[in-house]
Amino acid sequence: MKEYKIIEIKLSEAEAKMNDMAKRGWEVTSTDAYLGGVGRTKAGTPMLIVFEREVKD
C-alpha cells in the first residue's frame, strides 16, 4: 500500500525539504508551481510537491 503527502513550500526551500523527506523514506512523485499562491520573488514562488512511500499493512 502507498501513502501520499502533498505540501506547499517556497521554491527556495524545496530542495532541502525534498532531501529531508527522502531520508524518511518519501519519494517525490510530482512538483508544480502553485499558481494560486503569491510570490514576490522567484525564490519565494510557492510550489506543490507530492510525495509517496510504501507502508506496511
FENGI-V490238 format. One record per residue. RES is the residue in one letter. SS is DSSP state (A for helix, B for strand, O for the rest). PHI is phi in radians with two decimals (* if undefined). D_LAST is the distance of its C-alpha to the last C-alpha in whole Angstrom. Layout:
res=RES ss=SS phi=PHI d_last=D_LAST
res=RES ss=SS phi=PHI d_last=D_LAST
This chain:
res=M ss=O phi=* d_last=7
res=K ss=B phi=-1.95 d_last=10
res=E ss=B phi=-2.06 d_last=11
res=Y ss=B phi=-2.13 d_last=15
res=K ss=B phi=-2.50 d_last=18
res=I ss=B phi=-2.07 d_last=21
res=I ss=B phi=-2.20 d_last=24
res=E ss=B phi=-1.91 d_last=28
res=I ss=B phi=-2.63 d_last=30
res=K ss=B phi=-1.25 d_last=33
res=L ss=A phi=-0.94 d_last=34
res=S ss=A phi=-1.18 d_last=36
res=E ss=A phi=-1.83 d_last=32
res=A ss=A phi=-1.13 d_last=30
res=E ss=A phi=-1.09 d_last=30
res=A ss=A phi=-1.10 d_last=30
res=K ss=A phi=-1.15 d_last=27
res=M ss=A phi=-1.10 d_last=25
res=N ss=A phi=-1.14 d_last=26
res=D ss=A phi=-1.11 d_last=24
res=M ss=A phi=-1.16 d_last=21
res=A ss=A phi=-1.08 d_last=21
res=K ss=A phi=-1.10 d_last=21
res=R ss=O phi=-1.70 d_last=18
res=G ss=O phi=1.64 d_last=16
res=W ss=O phi=-1.51 d_last=17
res=E ss=B phi=-2.07 d_last=19
res=V ss=B phi=-1.32 d_last=22
res=T ss=B phi=-1.65 d_last=21
res=S ss=B phi=-2.82 d_last=25
res=T ss=B phi=-2.42 d_last=27
res=D ss=B phi=-2.86 d_last=30
res=A ss=B phi=-1.21 d_last=33
res=Y ss=O phi=-1.62 d_last=33
res=L ss=O phi=-1.19 d_last=36
res=G ss=O phi=-1.41 d_last=36
res=G ss=O phi=-1.60 d_last=36
res=V ss=O phi=-2.12 d_last=39
res=G ss=O phi=-2.06 d_last=40
res=R ss=O phi=-1.49 d_last=43
res=T ss=O phi=-2.37 d_last=43
res=K ss=O phi=-1.04 d_last=41
res=A ss=O phi=-1.16 d_last=39
res=G ss=O phi=-1.61 d_last=38
res=T ss=O phi=-1.08 d_last=37
res=P ss=B phi=-1.21 d_last=34
res=M ss=B phi=-2.43 d_last=31
res=L ss=B phi=-1.88 d_last=28
res=I ss=B phi=-2.20 d_last=25
res=V ss=B phi=-1.85 d_last=21
res=F ss=B phi=-1.97 d_last=19
res=E ss=B phi=-2.50 d_last=15
res=R ss=B phi=-2.71 d_last=13
res=E ss=B phi=-1.36 d_last=10
res=V ss=O phi=-2.21 d_last=6
res=K ss=O phi=-1.60 d_last=4
res=D ss=O phi=-1.21 d_last=0
